[in-house]
């Protein structure tokens, strides 16, 4: 019984956070959308990321505690479209020689033609798991902002993904957390991609 109540409570919290986030994303999209009155087709916005990359990562593992102990990694990223669609999957592998640490993550990106927004899901193929809710947003002038709420060590935080790129051979990604609903942000993941 306790497990059922806890599960229902957790579901309600996630549902409420998702609804709040959807409203916030919609409000942000309205304020940044072109003034032409029609939304653009963003289905090719992630095309710049398709292919093979060398990556350099700076990761801040201790988050929202004032830490400045970044760990640096080097490795590779490979992104491919799925079944001829604009959806894509990324396989990201990096190692830190100094700290002898390894990170291997996958990301699934899906485009919704109705909302004209992207949803990014974290994957763990080895464990057979998919992160929910997805991080959702869109590109404006070649710059993306995608958001979601996530549980970080028992605390719900607002998460922001920012992608930018210069041409086809360099891309930059940052993840940031906010514990105060977006008033302030702490960047904790900086990944620079260079085309192989």
C-alpha positions as a printed NumPy array, in Angstrom:
array([[  0.   ,   0.   ,   0.   ],
       [  2.777,   2.43 ,   0.942],
       [  4.569,   1.653,  -2.316],
       [  1.388,   2.355,  -4.296],
       [  0.819,   5.693,  -2.532],
       [  4.465,   6.687,  -2.994],
       [  4.336,   5.744,  -6.679],
       [  1.129,   7.725,  -7.187],
       [  2.599,  10.725,  -5.369],
       [  5.755,  10.578,  -7.486],
       [  3.633,  10.337, -10.632],
       [  1.577,  13.391,  -9.567],
       [  4.724,  15.405,  -8.858],
       [  6.199,  14.53 , -12.25 ],
       [  2.899,  15.274, -14.001],
       [  2.565,  18.649, -12.257],
       [  6.176,  19.549, -13.044],
       [  5.689,  18.54 , -16.669],
       [  2.544,  20.686, -16.985],
       [  4.317,  23.647, -15.385],
       [  7.304,  23.186, -17.66 ],
       [  5.109,  22.893, -20.748],
       [  3.489,  26.225, -19.905],
       [  6.879,  27.827, -19.287],
       [  8.305,  26.489, -22.541],
       [  5.219,  27.642, -24.45 ],
       [  5.498,  31.115, -22.925],
       [  9.193,  31.25 , -23.786],
       [  8.516,  30.06 , -27.331],
       [  5.899,  32.78 , -27.797],
       [  8.276,  35.477, -26.603],
       [ 11.12 ,  34.363, -28.859],
       [  9.189,  33.271, -31.955],
       [  9.564,  35.292, -35.164],
       [  6.97 ,  38.021, -35.554],
       [  5.746,  36.633, -38.894],
       [  2.892,  34.851, -37.13 ],
       [  3.883,  31.385, -38.409],
       [  6.256,  29.014, -36.676],
       [  9.175,  27.659, -38.645],
       [  9.813,  23.999, -39.435],
       [ 12.616,  22.962, -37.097],
       [ 12.786,  19.319, -38.158],
       [ 16.351,  19.714, -39.478],
       [ 17.712,  21.73 , -36.545],
       [ 19.897,  18.883, -35.287],
       [ 21.288,  18.015, -38.732],
       [ 24.524,  19.829, -37.828],
       [ 25.221,  17.116, -35.236],
       [ 24.929,  14.136, -37.591],
       [ 28.254,  12.31 , -37.995],
       [ 31.411,  11.541, -36.051],
       [ 33.018,  13.9  , -33.529],
       [ 35.908,  14.265, -31.133],
       [ 34.646,  15.733, -27.856],
       [ 36.13 ,  17.494, -24.856],
       [ 33.957,  17.52 , -21.737],
       [ 34.131,  19.534, -18.533],
       [ 31.862,  17.952, -15.915],
       [ 30.948,  19.331, -12.471],
       [ 29.843,  16.199, -10.58 ],
       [ 28.986,  17.95 ,  -7.288],
       [ 26.117,  20.243,  -8.222],
       [ 24.287,  23.068,  -6.466],
       [ 26.718,  23.043,  -3.538],
       [ 29.145,  25.732,  -4.719],
       [ 31.721,  23.248,  -6.025],
       [ 34.381,  24.322,  -8.526],
       [ 35.981,  20.854,  -8.845],
       [ 35.537,  20.229, -12.58 ],
       [ 36.658,  16.951, -14.15 ],
       [ 37.823,  16.991, -17.783],
       [ 37.268,  14.169, -20.251],
       [ 38.107,  13.408, -23.871],
       [ 36.414,  10.996, -26.204],
       [ 34.056,  10.601, -29.124],
       [ 30.45 ,  11.154, -30.105],
       [ 28.544,   9.562, -32.955],
       [ 25.088,  10.773, -34.053],
       [ 22.927,   9.119, -36.706],
       [ 19.405,   9.62 , -38.036],
       [ 16.918,   6.842, -37.356],
       [ 15.125,   4.975, -40.164],
       [ 15.411,   7.835, -42.634],
       [ 13.568,  10.27 , -40.326],
       [ 14.774,  13.459, -38.623],
       [ 14.902,  11.656, -35.278],
       [ 18.448,  10.864, -34.22 ],
       [ 20.417,   8.95 , -31.638],
       [ 23.775,   9.935, -30.164],
       [ 26.345,   7.614, -28.594],
       [ 28.729,   9.604, -26.365],
       [ 31.833,   8.065, -24.752],
       [ 34.505,   9.96 , -22.815],
       [ 37.317,   9.131, -20.391],
       [ 39.253,  11.12 , -17.82 ],
       [ 42.873,   9.995, -17.694],
       [ 43.564,  12.022, -14.546],
       [ 40.699,  10.582, -12.494],
       [ 40.373,   7.241, -14.324],
       [ 36.64 ,   7.829, -14.89 ],
       [ 34.456,   6.843, -17.838],
       [ 31.119,   8.261, -19.026],
       [ 28.994,   6.499, -21.631],
       [ 25.582,   7.974, -22.427],
       [ 23.078,   7.866, -25.248],
       [ 20.527,  10.49 , -26.272],
       [ 17.395,  10.007, -28.376],
       [ 16.044,  13.167, -30.055],
       [ 12.534,  13.257, -31.506],
       [ 10.862,  16.12 , -33.371],
       [  7.146,  16.87 , -32.92 ],
       [  5.805,  18.5  , -36.123],
       [  2.667,  19.752, -34.329],
       [  4.414,  21.666, -31.517],
       [  7.527,  22.173, -33.689],
       [  9.686,  21.286, -30.717],
       [ 12.334,  18.702, -29.95 ],
       [ 12.174,  16.19 , -27.101],
       [ 15.476,  14.73 , -25.876],
       [ 15.478,  11.487, -23.898],
       [ 18.44 ,  10.027, -22.057],
       [ 18.92 ,   6.343, -22.853],
       [ 20.695,   3.55 , -21.072],
       [ 20.786,   0.732, -23.591],
       [ 22.628,  -1.579, -21.183],
       [ 19.926,  -1.161, -18.506],
       [ 17.053,  -0.862, -20.965],
       [ 15.873,   2.446, -19.482],
       [ 14.606,   5.748, -20.861],
       [ 14.631,   9.011, -18.904],
       [ 11.265,  10.697, -18.333],
       [ 10.143,  13.397, -18.723],
       [ 12.147,  14.428, -21.818],
       [ 13.954,  17.74 , -22.141],
       [ 11.826,  19.852, -24.508],
       [ 12.414,  23.   , -26.556],
       [ 13.399,  24.471, -29.886],
       [ 16.012,  26.368, -31.863],
       [ 15.918,  30.114, -32.482],
       [ 18.572,  31.575, -34.82 ],
       [ 20.731,  28.43 , -34.587],
       [ 20.674,  28.376, -30.78 ],
       [ 18.616,  25.867, -28.787],
       [ 17.131,  25.98 , -25.322],
       [ 15.431,  22.861, -24.017],
       [ 14.044,  22.382, -20.496],
       [ 12.72 ,  19.832, -18.033],
       [ 12.396,  19.196, -14.3  ],
       [ 14.508,  16.379, -12.839],
       [ 15.125,  14.816,  -9.475],
       [ 18.709,  15.588,  -8.416],
       [ 19.567,  13.74 ,  -5.201],
       [ 16.012,  14.009,  -3.916],
       [ 15.548,  17.63 ,  -4.986],
       [ 13.54 ,  18.778,  -8.019],
       [ 15.58 ,  21.12 , -10.214],
       [ 14.942,  22.876, -13.508],
       [ 17.348,  21.615, -16.183],
       [ 18.378,  23.543, -19.301],
       [ 20.155,  22.231, -22.414],
       [ 21.76 ,  24.806, -24.702],
       [ 23.182,  23.86 , -28.125],
       [ 25.027,  26.182, -30.491],
       [ 27.282,  25.609, -33.464],
       [ 29.518,  27.473, -35.873],
       [ 29.301,  25.892, -39.306],
       [ 29.397,  22.128, -39.673],
       [ 32.674,  21.376, -37.899],
       [ 32.236,  22.713, -34.353],
       [ 29.409,  22.423, -31.846],
       [ 29.002,  23.479, -28.227],
       [ 26.668,  22.082, -25.565],
       [ 25.962,  23.216, -22.009],
       [ 23.743,  21.743, -19.321],
       [ 22.73 ,  23.882, -16.348],
       [ 20.644,  23.369, -13.194],
       [ 18.429,  25.897, -11.437],
       [ 17.119,  25.323,  -7.912],
       [ 15.035,  28.525,  -7.911],
       [ 12.778,  28.072, -10.932],
       [ 15.14 ,  29.643, -13.47 ],
       [ 16.171,  32.81 , -11.618],
       [ 19.778,  31.627, -11.367],
       [ 21.663,  28.853, -13.159],
       [ 24.706,  26.713, -12.441],
       [ 26.383,  25.228, -15.538],
       [ 27.613,  21.701, -14.768],
       [ 28.35 ,  20.112, -18.168],
       [ 30.252,  21.76 , -21.031],
       [ 30.94 ,  19.696, -24.139],
       [ 32.839,  20.957, -27.177],
       [ 32.549,  18.899, -30.35 ],
       [ 35.062,  18.99 , -33.228],
       [ 34.287,  17.152, -36.455],
       [ 36.561,  14.159, -37.134]])
